[in-house]
Amino acid sequence: MLTSTIAPAPAATAAAPAPVRPSYRPFAVSVAGIRRLSDTFTRVTFTGPDLHDFGTVGLDQRVKVILPLPEVGISPLPDDESWYQAWRLLPDTHRNPIRTYTVRAVRPAAREIDIDFVAHGEAGPASRWVTHAAIGDELTIVGPNALGENPHSGVEWRPGDARSVLLAGDETAAPAICAILAALPRDARGCAFIEVPHEADAMDTAAPDGVQVTWLARAKAAGQHGTALEAAVRDWTTRSVSMAETGPALPVGRLADVDIEHDILWEVPEETHRGADLYAWLAGEAGVIKTLRRFLVSETGIDRRQVAFMGYWRAGHAEAN
Ligand SMILES: Cc1cc2nc3c(=O)[nH]c(=O)nc-3n(C[C@H](O)[C@H](O)[C@H](O)COP(=O)(O)OP(=O)(O)OC[C@H]3O[C@@H](n4cnc5c(N)ncnc54)[C@H](O)[C@@H]3O)c2cc1C
């Protein structure tokens, strides 16, 4: 045991506690590059004076994009964790819309990050913004602080030591799936299904050889949103996953309903249990993900502690803040 003869410092001279460094904080940015990758995807490169401090974990790292308002621009917010409270207190006319996106790439040395936006018309402020975006446009991105206490906040990908992976999602999940595929260990095994509007939306991925990537074009399948994805996941699961391998940890039928008209579908394991055969990650339109959740958990019996289900958006509903 260590002992010390040094008397404790009197309280009056005790050092002030170090300021808490926020894990997630606003970064002022402007548009440095715009690449229309396809009719669906636009890659926007942002630059900002503090982006060398942006967290670099990657994977499905989510950020909040604070979008400009006409006549107002971006209302000033504190650059620490009190930003959200300050945003809520803004008058309606000055409260900027906030939407959730994935960091597609981070280059701290160049003070740049990329986000791949899906353009889906003029219906939402984010889609409208990216459709008309121009070099020099300013906005704010709330994201991970490399100097913060927990620079990993906002990442849901937690495969543990699962022996294989299943990734499935629509175009809004494509940036996250591509970033995850690029980061997988080179001996990883499994598959990814990505449903996009058109064949030309398919992108190169840096997936390991053992992970098969399938892009599903909605236009080609002539189906509704999610039809091709559901069929592909059902087919793969039926062929690849047996009940004996997964074993239902929760009795089939115990799956609580999620009312996606009012609640967000967001069910992610804190930690995947060890020795799992499969870890599955599913994100996209909430109704589609809810159907796949029912199939994987209730019908197939896959342990919920091995699956992340995330409703990234809900048809007919604007993102709630
Ligand atoms: C963790 C997370 C990560 C995400 N990452 C990305 C990403 O990297 N890239 C990306 O493009 N999106 C991503 N999304 C989805 C994105 O946040 C939503 O699509 C968001 O609703 C878009 O905002 P908006 O202002 O364009 O539309 P909103 O104002 O939210 O909605 C307006 C209308 O448009 C509809 N709508 C919203 N999104 C779509 C869509 N994609 N296609 C068709 N109709 C739509 C809504 O149902 C609503 O009727 C992510 C979401 C989450 C939760």
The ligand as an SDF file (V2000), in Angstrom:
LIG
                    3D

 53 58  0  0  0  0  0  0  0  0999 V2000
  -28.8410    7.7970  -37.1840 C   0  0  0  0  0  0  0  0  0  0  0  0
  -29.3680    8.2920  -38.5320 C   0  0  0  0  0  0  0  0  0  0  0  0
  -28.4820    8.4290  -39.5860 C   0  0  0  0  0  0  0  0  0  0  0  0
  -28.9500    8.8770  -40.8340 C   0  0  0  0  0  0  0  0  0  0  0  0
  -28.0480    9.0260  -41.8660 N   0  0  0  0  0  0  0  0  0  0  0  0
  -28.4640    9.5060  -43.0480 C   0  0  0  0  0  0  0  0  0  0  0  0
  -27.5140    9.7460  -44.1220 C   0  0  0  0  0  0  0  0  0  0  0  0
  -26.3140    9.5950  -43.9600 O   0  0  0  0  0  0  0  0  0  0  0  0
  -28.0270   10.2090  -45.2950 N   0  0  0  0  0  0  0  0  0  0  0  0
  -29.3680   10.4580  -45.4800 C   0  0  0  0  0  0  0  0  0  0  0  0
  -29.7490   10.9020  -46.5660 O   0  0  0  0  0  0  0  0  0  0  0  0
  -30.2590   10.2620  -44.4900 N   0  0  0  0  0  0  0  0  0  0  0  0
  -29.8360    9.8170  -43.2860 C   0  0  0  0  0  0  0  0  0  0  0  0
  -30.7340    9.6330  -42.2710 N   0  0  0  0  0  0  0  0  0  0  0  0
  -32.1570    9.8640  -42.5500 C   0  0  0  0  0  0  0  0  0  0  0  0
  -32.5520   11.3360  -42.4870 C   0  0  0  0  0  0  0  0  0  0  0  0
  -32.3090   11.8320  -41.1790 O   0  0  0  0  0  0  0  0  0  0  0  0
  -34.0570   11.4510  -42.8040 C   0  0  0  0  0  0  0  0  0  0  0  0
  -34.3060   11.0210  -44.0960 O   0  0  0  0  0  0  0  0  0  0  0  0
  -34.5920   12.8600  -42.5820 C   0  0  0  0  0  0  0  0  0  0  0  0
  -35.9770   12.7570  -42.3780 O   0  0  0  0  0  0  0  0  0  0  0  0
  -34.3450   13.7890  -43.7530 C   0  0  0  0  0  0  0  0  0  0  0  0
  -34.7880   15.0810  -43.3820 O   0  0  0  0  0  0  0  0  0  0  0  0
  -35.6200   16.0260  -44.3750 P   0  0  0  0  0  0  0  0  0  0  0  0
  -35.5310   17.3760  -43.7780 O   0  0  0  0  0  0  0  0  0  0  0  0
  -35.1180   15.8260  -45.7730 O   0  0  0  0  0  0  0  0  0  0  0  0
  -37.0910   15.4700  -44.3130 O   0  0  0  0  0  0  0  0  0  0  0  0
  -38.1550   15.5930  -43.1000 P   0  0  0  0  0  0  0  0  0  0  0  0
  -38.5270   17.0140  -42.8620 O   0  0  0  0  0  0  0  0  0  0  0  0
  -37.6400   14.8370  -41.9180 O   0  0  0  0  0  0  0  0  0  0  0  0
  -39.4120   14.8200  -43.7040 O   0  0  0  0  0  0  0  0  0  0  0  0
  -40.2600   15.4220  -44.6790 C   0  0  0  0  0  0  0  0  0  0  0  0
  -40.9780   14.3410  -45.4590 C   0  0  0  0  0  0  0  0  0  0  0  0
  -40.0130   13.6290  -46.2420 O   0  0  0  0  0  0  0  0  0  0  0  0
  -40.1010   12.2330  -45.9660 C   0  0  0  0  0  0  0  0  0  0  0  0
  -38.7410   11.6770  -46.0460 N   0  0  0  0  0  0  0  0  0  0  0  0
  -37.7190   11.8230  -45.1600 C   0  0  0  0  0  0  0  0  0  0  0  0
  -36.6170   11.1750  -45.5890 N   0  0  0  0  0  0  0  0  0  0  0  0
  -36.9740   10.5950  -46.7640 C   0  0  0  0  0  0  0  0  0  0  0  0
  -36.2690    9.7910  -47.7060 C   0  0  0  0  0  0  0  0  0  0  0  0
  -34.9780    9.4620  -47.5400 N   0  0  0  0  0  0  0  0  0  0  0  0
  -36.9250    9.3770  -48.8100 N   0  0  0  0  0  0  0  0  0  0  0  0
  -38.2220    9.7150  -49.0290 C   0  0  0  0  0  0  0  0  0  0  0  0
  -38.9470   10.4910  -48.1700 N   0  0  0  0  0  0  0  0  0  0  0  0
  -38.3200   10.9180  -47.0650 C   0  0  0  0  0  0  0  0  0  0  0  0
  -40.7060   12.1380  -44.5700 C   0  0  0  0  0  0  0  0  0  0  0  0
  -41.3710   10.9120  -44.3890 O   0  0  0  0  0  0  0  0  0  0  0  0
  -41.6590   13.3110  -44.5400 C   0  0  0  0  0  0  0  0  0  0  0  0
  -42.8870   12.9590  -45.1240 O   0  0  0  0  0  0  0  0  0  0  0  0
  -30.3150    9.1960  -41.0160 C   0  0  0  0  0  0  0  0  0  0  0  0
  -31.1880    9.0840  -39.9270 C   0  0  0  0  0  0  0  0  0  0  0  0
  -30.7260    8.6310  -38.6940 C   0  0  0  0  0  0  0  0  0  0  0  0
  -31.6830    8.5340  -37.5290 C   0  0  0  0  0  0  0  0  0  0  0  0
  1  2  1  0
  2  3  1  0
  2 52  2  0
  3  4  2  0
  4  5  1  0
  4 50  1  0
  5  6  2  0
  6  7  1  0
  6 13  1  0
  7  8  2  0
  7  9  1  0
  9 10  1  0
 10 11  2  0
 10 12  1  0
 12 13  2  0
 13 14  1  0
 14 15  1  0
 14 50  1  0
 15 16  1  0
 16 17  1  0
 16 18  1  0
 18 19  1  0
 18 20  1  0
 20 21  1  0
 20 22  1  0
 22 23  1  0
 23 24  1  0
 24 25  2  0
 24 26  1  0
 24 27  1  0
 27 28  1  0
 28 29  2  0
 28 30  1  0
 28 31  1  0
 31 32  1  0
 32 33  1  0
 33 34  1  0
 33 48  1  0
 34 35  1  0
 35 36  1  0
 35 46  1  0
 36 37  1  0
 36 45  1  0
 37 38  2  0
 38 39  1  0
 39 40  1  0
 39 45  2  0
 40 41  1  0
 40 42  2  0
 42 43  1  0
 43 44  2  0
 44 45  1  0
 46 47  1  0
 46 48  1  0
 48 49  1  0
 50 51  2  0
 51 52  1  0
 52 53  1  0
M  END
$$$$
